[in-house]
Amino acid sequence: PSEVKKWDNFHTRALQAVNILREQGYNPFPLEKEIGDKPESYQKVNHLAIGKKVTYANLYSNHYAAQGEKTLVDGVRGGWMYNDDRWQGFIDCDFDVTIDLGKETDIKQVCAEFIQLKGPYVWLPKQVIISSSVDGEHYDTLATVDNDISPDIETLQFKEFGWEGNAKARYIRYKALSNGIAGGWLFTDEIRIK
């Protein structure tokens, strides 16, 4: 019953169980290093693109669709792992979307976060190009951001690719280039425009 549950007691016993499993030759999750979910995933984030129309040049994978076309503009950030139904995945292609803000708007920031985990072939993009347009036809490049994290790193990596400045735009194009490794994934959770 919940009235007799004590977190500290449970946690102590769970840590002991992990050590026993290690002694028996198993490789359990390193519970002593567990830090909870990613802080960004606890609260919705508010930004100019919430609920706006997203047009995809390359469609996301059905295996990692998250919330479909709403995923990138629903205000929900991803957790520590790409399979939590918050990250949207693209395989063997660039990530290339355009967001229609509905009207010409003053913008100061455009950013998105990507995840890398070498084992399952989840990579950071090679480069990100962020562009803006007032008419949907002529785009100005706001930023070109190169990735500086090696694909050879074995541990989980996160990197935010973005732009800050002052511009007027109705349309924002966010393009993340695949690193070209066959069978490789790109995952992002939210494009934030402020």
C-alpha positions in Angstrom: 0.0 0.0 0.0 1.2 3.5 -0.8 1.1 4.6 2.9 3.9 2.2 3.7 6.0 2.8 0.7 9.3 4.6 1.4 11.4 5.8 -1.5 14.7 5.9 0.4 14.2 2.4 1.7 13.3 1.1 -1.8 16.3 2.9 -3.4 18.7 1.5 -0.9 17.4 -2.1 -1.5 17.5 -1.5 -5.3 21.1 -0.4 -5.2 22.0 -3.5 -3.2 20.2 -5.7 -5.8 22.2 -4.1 -8.6 25.4 -4.9 -6.8 24.3 -8.5 -6.3 23.4 -8.8 -10.0 26.9 -7.5 -11.0 28.6 -10.0 -8.7 26.6 -12.7 -10.5 28.0 -11.6 -13.8 25.0 -9.6 -15.1 25.2 -6.1 -16.5 22.3 -4.2 -14.9 21.5 -0.5 -15.4 23.9 1.6 -13.3 21.2 2.7 -10.9 23.7 4.7 -8.8 24.1 7.0 -11.8 20.4 7.4 -12.4 19.4 11.1 -12.5 15.8 11.1 -13.5 14.3 12.4 -16.7 15.8 15.2 -18.7 14.8 18.5 -17.0 13.6 20.0 -20.3 11.0 17.3 -20.7 9.1 18.1 -17.5 7.4 21.3 -18.7 5.9 22.5 -21.9 7.9 25.2 -23.6 6.1 28.2 -25.1 7.3 29.6 -28.4 6.0 31.2 -31.7 5.7 28.0 -33.6 3.3 26.2 -31.2 0.5 24.6 -33.3 1.7 26.1 -36.6 1.8 24.2 -39.9 4.9 22.1 -40.6 5.7 21.0 -44.2 8.1 18.1 -44.5 10.5 17.7 -47.5 11.3 14.2 -46.2 8.8 12.4 -44.1 9.7 11.0 -40.7 9.8 7.2 -40.1 6.6 5.5 -39.1 8.6 3.7 -36.4 9.5 7.0 -34.8 6.6 9.3 -35.7 6.0 10.6 -32.2 2.9 12.7 -32.5 3.1 13.0 -36.2 3.0 16.4 -37.8 2.3 18.1 -34.4 5.5 16.7 -32.8 7.9 19.6 -33.8 5.5 22.3 -32.7 3.6 20.9 -29.7 5.8 22.4 -26.9 7.0 19.1 -25.7 10.7 18.3 -25.3 12.2 14.9 -25.5 13.7 12.9 -22.7 17.0 11.0 -22.4 16.2 8.5 -25.1 14.9 8.8 -28.7 12.2 6.1 -28.3 10.1 8.0 -25.8 7.4 9.2 -28.3 8.7 12.7 -28.1 11.6 12.5 -30.5 10.8 12.2 -34.3 13.2 10.1 -36.4 14.4 10.3 -39.9 16.4 7.5 -41.5 18.9 7.8 -44.4 17.8 11.3 -45.3 18.2 14.9 -44.3 15.7 16.5 -41.9 14.1 19.3 -43.8 11.0 21.2 -42.7 9.3 24.5 -43.2 7.2 26.1 -40.5 4.5 28.7 -41.5 4.0 31.2 -38.6 0.8 32.4 -40.3 2.0 36.0 -40.7 5.2 38.1 -40.8 6.6 38.0 -37.3 9.7 39.5 -35.6 11.9 36.6 -34.6 15.0 36.5 -32.4 15.8 32.8 -32.1 15.4 29.5 -33.9 16.8 26.3 -32.4 16.3 22.5 -32.1 18.1 19.8 -30.3 19.4 16.5 -31.7 20.6 13.3 -30.1 23.5 10.9 -30.9 24.0 7.4 -29.7 26.5 5.4 -31.8 25.3 1.9 -31.1 21.9 2.2 -32.6 23.2 4.4 -35.4 21.6 7.6 -34.1 23.7 10.5 -35.3 23.9 14.3 -34.9 23.6 16.1 -38.2 26.7 17.0 -40.2 25.4 20.6 -40.6 22.2 22.7 -40.0 21.0 25.5 -42.2 18.3 27.8 -40.9 16.6 30.1 -43.3 13.7 32.6 -43.2 11.3 34.0 -45.7 8.4 36.5 -45.8 6.8 35.1 -48.9 7.6 31.4 -48.9 9.6 31.6 -52.1 12.7 33.7 -51.4 14.7 32.5 -48.4 17.6 34.2 -46.6 20.1 32.1 -44.7 20.1 33.1 -41.0 22.7 30.6 -39.9 24.8 27.6 -41.0 26.0 25.6 -38.0 28.5 22.8 -38.4 28.6 19.8 -36.0 31.7 19.6 -33.9 31.0 16.3 -32.1 32.6 13.2 -33.5 30.4 10.3 -34.6 33.0 8.0 -32.9 32.0 9.0 -29.4 30.4 6.0 -27.7 28.3 7.9 -25.1 25.0 9.6 -25.4 25.3 13.1 -26.8 22.9 16.0 -27.2 23.6 19.2 -29.2 21.4 22.2 -29.9 21.7 23.8 -33.3 20.3 27.3 -33.6 20.4 31.0 -34.5 20.0 34.2 -32.5 19.6 37.6 -33.9 16.8 39.9 -35.3 14.7 39.1 -38.4 11.2 39.3 -39.8 9.8 36.1 -41.2 6.6 34.2 -41.9 8.3 31.0 -42.9 11.2 29.3 -41.2 13.1 26.5 -43.0 15.2 24.2 -40.8 17.4 21.8 -42.6 19.7 19.3 -40.9 22.1 17.4 -43.1 22.6 13.7 -42.5 26.2 12.7 -41.8 26.0 10.2 -44.7 26.4 7.0 -42.7 24.2 4.4 -44.4 21.3 3.3 -42.1 21.8 6.4 -39.9 19.1 8.2 -38.0 18.5 11.8 -37.2 16.2 12.6 -34.2 14.8 15.9 -33.0 12.0 16.8 -30.6 10.9 20.5 -31.0 11.8 23.5 -33.2 11.6 26.5 -31.0 11.1 29.9 -32.5 11.1 33.0 -30.3 
